[in-house]
């Protein structure tokens, strides 16, 4: 009996270093912590912070190595070069499409598993990369889901585009133009702009002259607010204002109720989605950070949960982590996640996007029907 107890005790002692090692994992994190995209970057950072808390409850201790790219691709690349040599099991990020596209090349070069949480440019996962995985739906889904929503609410025949001439803006609008043509909606204006411009009234006046039924905008926070404010100033009155995610889905935008109410936007996530833990995540985030999460927060959270759990099971080994990401399937606050190869994409999660509308200063899910919490207000009411 003594021998049996002694042997059991010895087995437990020998197992302790292995268990401790398996429960600790080093993960890199590249994000726009400062710079013009910091308001959205903050959501991703906060989502990652909540994930690390939840991972710890599961016995996984994450050693997080943070890098701030300030929204600039060159800084993002330098961050990845640095992290690749620091023994990380994988990396979450970056946020913007330009940064994520640049870093993806290095993830492939250095064989570092990368989980992209929210960058939308289609090309990122259309280059055959084996080490790059994307959680969020790409740009084509931003366009199709919101155009489908508009067609389900009314009978628009024309559409105008105004968008920043970045990877995110051009990729989203190119997809939207192709989808509009497929649905028989005629493009009457195509107006790219340099983000951060002080005045869009002349461009908006040109669009107004075309009397489009739909106006599709792709912008980050500051531009989204300014575009809508100046649309009101010149009396631009379409059937619907459509936002391509990003700046149109933030707390800052929603607070500008005189110009943001009734704007529709495509989004990757809402609290109303019947996905495991979505509402709980919303409540915990709001209690901890004193503000409502955007879809970026949910994407950041789920990306970190998936990468860290997979890396922990792989003992931090990069090749095993990559294989685990490729073969795995998860069901959490972003719904079912599986990194598939389809339609020219590689390691792309085929994610269901949603449409939300700001009603009385609150984001409400209005499309698709099975996810809708409220009926959409359509057409856009006349400006007061």
N, C-alpha and C positions, 0 to 999 in steps of 0.2 A: 504493500500500500504506500509506504514511504517513498519507494522508488518511483511509483506512478505519479505521486504529487510532485516529486523533485523533477521528473521529466517534463511534466506539464508546466511547471514554473519556468524551467529552462527554455521551453519552447516559446513561452510568452515573452521572456526577456529578449530572446533572439529575434522575435517578430517585431519588437518595438521600433528599432531603427528603420526597418523596411516600411512600416506603417507611417512613421513620421515623415519619411522621405516621400512616400506616395501622396501624402496629404498636403505637401507644399509644392507650389509651382510658380515659376517666374514668367510673368506676362508683360509684354510691351504695350504701351498705349500712346498713340499719336493722335492729337486732336487740336482744334483751333481754340485754345484756352484764352488767348488774347487776340486782338486784331478785330477787323470788321465783322467776322462771323462768330465772335465770342458768345453772343446771346444764345445762338443755337448750340454752339460747342459746350456751353454750360449745361444744357440739358443732357447731352451725351455723357459728360463727366459725372453728373449726378446719377444718371442711370447706372453707370459703371460702379459708382460708390455703393449703391444699393445692392448690386449684384455681388460685390465683394463681401458685404455683410451676410447675405444669404448663403454664399458659398462657405463661409466660415461656419455657419450653423450646420452645414453638411460635412464638416470636417476637412474642408479644403482651404488652406491658407494661401492667399495670392500675394506674392511679392510683386507689386505693380511698379513698373518703370515708366514714368510719365514723360512725354515730350510734347512741347508746344510748337506747332508749326506756323502759328499766326495766320493760317490760311494760305501760305505760300508754298508752292510745289518744291522749290529748291530747298527750303528749310525742312520740309517733310522728308525729302530724300536723304538729307544729312542725318535726320533723326533715325531713319531706318538703317542707314549705314552704321551708326553708332550702336543701335539696339541689336543688330545681327551679330555683333561681336561680344555681346554681354550675356550669352547663355540663356536667352529667352526661349520658351517653348513655342511661342507664337505671339502675334500682335493683333490688337483690335484697333481699327481706324485705317486711314484718317477720315475726316468728315467730308470735305468738299470733293467734287468729282475730279478737279484738276490735280489735287494732292493725291487722292486715292489711285488715280491712273498712273501717276509718276511712281508711287511707292510699290504698286503691284509688280512693276518690272523688276524691282530690287528684291521683293519677296521671292519671286521666281528664281532670280539669280543666286541668292544666298540660301534658298530652300528653307524659308521660314513660313510656316502656316500663317496666313493673314485672313482675318474675318472682317470684312467691310460692313459697317453697320447701316450706313445711310446714303452713301454716294450713288448717284443715279445714272451717270453716263453709261450707255449701253456697251460701248467698246471695252470697258474694264473687264467684263467677264466673257468677251467674245474674241479673246486672243489665244485661247487654248491653254491658259496657265493651269498648272496642276496644284500650285500652292496657294492660290487665291480663291477665297470663298466669299460670296456676297449674301447677306441675310435679307436685305430689303429688295423690293421689286425695282427693276430698272425703269428708265425714262419712258419707254413705250407704254407702261401700265399707268403712269401718271396721266398720260393723254387719253388713253382709251376709256378708263373708268369714268372720268369726268365728262367726256363727250357723250358717253352712253347715258350718264345721269341727266344731262341737259336734254337729250333726245327723248328720254322717258318722261320729262316734265313739260315739254313744249314741242314746237315744230320749227326749230331754228334752221335757217337756210344758208346763212352767211356767218363767217367768223373772222376776227382780226387778232393778230398776234403782236404783243409787245413784250420783249424779253431781253435779259442781259446777255451779251455776246460772250458768255463763258461756256465751258464744257457742259455744265448742267443746263444752261438756258438753251443752247443750240440743239443739244441732243434731245431734250424734251420736246421742243417745238418741231423739229424735223419729224419726230414720231407722230406728233399731233397733226401736222399737215397731211401726212400720209393717211392717217386714220380718218381725218375729216373728209378727204377725197373718197375714201372707201365708203363712207356713210352718206355721200352726196351733199356735203356741206361745202360751199364755195369760199375760198380764202380771198378776202377783199383788202387785207393789209398785212404786211409782214415787216415789223419794225424792231430790229435789234438795237440795243443801246449799250454804252459803256457804263458799268455799274458805278453808282456813287455820283451820277450827274446831278446838278443842282435844280434842273428844271426840265420837265417833260411836256410842258403844255403845248408846244408847237407840234410835237409828234402826236399827242393825244387829239389835237384839233384836226390833224390830217385823218386820223382814224374816225373821228366823229362825222366827218364829211361823207364817209362811206356807209354810214348807218348800219353797222354790223349787228346781227342778232346776238352774237356771243363775242366777248372779249376775253382772250386767254392771256394771262400774265405769268411770267416766270421770273421771280425776283427774290432776293434775300430781304431781311427785315426792313431796313431803312428805306429801300427803294419801293417795297410793297406799300408802305404807309404813304410815301410821297406820291406815288402813282395814283392811289385811290383818292387822296386829298385833292390833287389837281384834276382828276376826272370829275369830281364834284364841282370844282370851281368852274369848269367849262361846260358843265351840264351834259356830260356824256351819259347816255341812257340806253344801254343794251337790254336785251331780255335777261341776260345774266353776265356777271363778272365771274370768271373762272380763274382760280389761282393754282399754279402747279406746285403745290406743297411749299416747302422751305419757309420763306418769310410770311406766307399767308396762313401758317398754322401755329403761330407763336402767341404767347401771352401778350407781348408788346403790341402786336397787330390787333388782337381782340379788344384790348383796352381802348382803342381809338374808335369807340362805338359810333361816332357820327359818320364815319366813312367805312367801317369794317362790317357793320351789320348787313346780313343777307348775302355776303360774298360766299361763294362755294369754293371749296378747295379739295383736291385729291390728297389723301393721307395714307400713311402706312399702318396706322393704329389709332384706335379711339378707346376710351374707357367703356364704351357700350358694346364693343365686340365680345361675342360669346366665346372667348378664348380663355383657357385656364389661368386664373390669377390676374386678368387684365384690370378688373375693377379694384382688386386689392392693391395692385401696384399703384394705381392712380391715388388711392386713399393714403397709402404709406408715403408716397412721394410728396404729396401735398402737405401732409403732417410734418414731414422732416424738413422740407425746403421752403415751405410757406408759399408755394405757387403750384399751378397745375402743370403736369408734364406734357410736352409735345411728343409726337411720334418718335422724334430723335432720341428722347430719353428711353423709351421702350426698346428701340433698336439697339441702343448702347447696352442696356441691361441684358437683353437676351443674347447679344453677341458675346459678352463677357461670360455669361453663364455657360453657354455652349462650348466656347474655347477652353475655359478653365477646367470644366468637368472632363472634357475630352483629353486635355493635356495631363491632368492628374491621373487618369486611368492609364495613360501611356507612360507614366513615370517621367514626364518632361521630355521624352524623346520626340524629336521633330517629325521624323518619318512616320512613327506610329501615331502621332497626333494628326498628321495629314491624312493618314489612312482612316483614322477614326472619324474625322470630319466628313470624309467622302462616303463612308458606309453608314453613318448614323442617321437617326431620325429623332426629332424632339417635338414635344407638344407643350407649349407654354404660353406666355402672354402675347406672343406674336402668332399664335395658332400653330399648325403643323409646320415644321421646318425640315427640309431635306435638300441637300445640295445636289441638284441634278444637272444633267447635260441635255439641253433641248433647244431647238430653233437657233442653233449656232452659239448658244451660251454654254459655258463650262462652269461647273460648281456654282450654279445659280439657284437660289431658293425661289420656287415658283409661287410667290406670295400674293395673296388676295388683297388688293388695295380697296380703300373705302373712300366715300365722299362725305365731307362734313360741311356744315353751314353755320355761320355765326348768327345766332338768334338771341336778341336782347343781351348781347355781350358774352354769350356762352356758346362754345362749340357743341353742335348737336350732329349726330350721325344721321344722314338722310338717304344714303344709298350704299350698297344694294339693299333691296327691300328686306332681306332676311336679317340684316344688321341694323336697320333704321330704328332710331329711337324717337324721331320726330318726322313730321311731313315737311318737305321743303317748301320754302316761300318762293314762288315763281309766278310771274316774272319779277325781276328786280323792281321794288317800289320806286316811285318817283322821288327824287331828292327833295328834302325839306329845306 
